[in-house]
Amino acid sequence: MNIPKRYPPLFILIIFIATNLSHADTRNNIAAANGPSLQSTKDVFNPFGKITVEIINDIGGTASLPYHCKSKDNDFGVQFLQPGGSWSFSFKRQFFGRTLFFCSFALANGKFYFDIFRDHRDTAGDDWCQKCVWKIRTNGPCRFNGGTKQFDICFPWNKNKSLY
């Protein structure tokens, strides 16, 4: 197959973008005010920009919340959120839109799992987020809605019982 000389730079650019888009970094136990520490989710979505996920402990009570978040390439380990406390991490999406981060949460009534960032759910339609802020509640996580300024995008816990 003959490839004209003008295509190798494009090929190199595509490879660079694809390999550079999935690096994640974290911020631990950021104090959470009444609302999310992040801006509205209704800003202009940048498909090549960083995505930030923030998790807020909204379980209630005085006990800390044990959790474990990971992706195929990143494992943040077991951590603990104080009541009302938050934790966040940032990353760049995979080039073909297959980014997935998932977490387990150890609540008083058992261990529950949730896909805290799923590319096709969180970057498409009216409810997309560049800065995805979640409140973890006993009946499931609720995401901040930039349109209503409330945590009203709620989901049930995953049905599967494994992080793998």
Disulfide bonds with the S-S distance in Angstrom:
Cys69-Cys103 1.98
Cys129-Cys132 1.81
Cys142-Cys154 2.01
